[in-house]
């Protein structure tokens, strides 16, 4: 995996083209885009209620939240899970 992308190995072991991930709903979505959509849907207060992180409750900003999420794997997993839940709910309501 290079830069979050899975690459195929060629015959000589060299990395070639990335493998498509058509069934992965998070493929191609940046953490910033996920966070921006979650804030638009729930607001900072709603996001803080759903995921207990100080960066969502006290002086929240996209930049400070991204710093925390990049350093804290469990928090990033929670954000990704909430984003997937939001997508499922939006699809159900259509």
C-alpha positions in Angstrom: 0.0 0.0 0.0 1.4 3.4 -1.0 -0.2 6.6 0.2 -3.4 4.8 1.1 -3.6 3.2 -2.3 -3.2 -0.5 -3.0 -0.8 -1.2 -5.9 -0.4 -4.3 -8.0 3.1 -5.9 -8.3 4.3 -6.6 -11.9 6.4 -9.6 -13.0 9.6 -8.0 -11.8 8.2 -6.9 -8.5 7.8 -3.3 -9.5 4.6 -1.5 -8.5 2.2 -0.8 -11.3 -1.4 0.6 -11.5 -3.7 1.0 -8.5 -6.3 -1.6 -7.9 -9.9 -0.3 -8.3 -12.1 -0.6 -5.3 -15.7 -0.3 -6.6 -17.3 -1.7 -3.5 -15.4 0.5 -1.0 -17.6 3.6 -0.2 -14.6 5.3 1.4 -12.3 4.9 -1.6 -11.3 8.3 -2.9 -12.9 10.2 0.0 -10.5 12.3 2.0 -10.7 12.6 5.7 -11.3 16.3 5.3 -14.3 15.7 3.0 -15.8 13.2 5.4 -15.4 15.6 8.3 -16.8 18.5 6.3 -19.9 16.5 5.3 -20.4 15.3 8.9 -20.2 18.9 10.2 -22.7 20.0 7.5 -25.1 17.2 8.5 -24.8 17.2 12.3 -23.0 20.5 13.3 -20.1 20.5 15.7 -22.4 20.0 18.7 -24.1 17.0 17.1 -20.7 15.6 16.1 -19.4 16.0 19.7 -22.5 14.2 21.0 -21.9 11.2 18.7 -18.1 11.0 19.0 -16.7 12.2 22.4 -13.6 14.1 21.3 -12.4 17.4 22.8 -11.5 18.7 19.3 -15.2 18.6 18.4 -16.5 20.2 21.6 -14.0 23.0 22.5 -13.1 25.6 19.8 -13.7 23.2 16.9 -12.2 23.6 13.5 -11.6 21.4 10.5 -7.8 21.9 10.8 -7.5 21.1 14.5 -9.8 18.1 14.1 -7.8 16.7 11.2 -4.6 16.9 13.3 -6.2 14.8 16.0 -7.9 12.3 13.7 -4.6 11.7 11.8 -2.8 10.9 15.1 -5.6 8.9 16.7 -6.6 5.7 14.8 -9.5 4.8 17.0 -11.0 8.3 16.5 -10.6 8.1 12.8 -12.4 4.8 12.7 -15.3 6.3 14.6 -15.5 9.2 12.1 -15.4 6.8 9.2 -18.1 4.6 10.8 -20.3 7.7 11.4 -19.8 8.8 7.8 -20.8 5.4 6.5 -23.9 5.5 8.8 -24.8 9.0 7.5 -24.5 7.7 3.9 -26.7 4.7 4.6 -29.3 6.9 6.3 -29.3 9.3 3.4 -29.8 6.4 0.9 -32.6 5.0 3.0 -34.5 8.3 3.1 -34.4 8.7 -0.7 
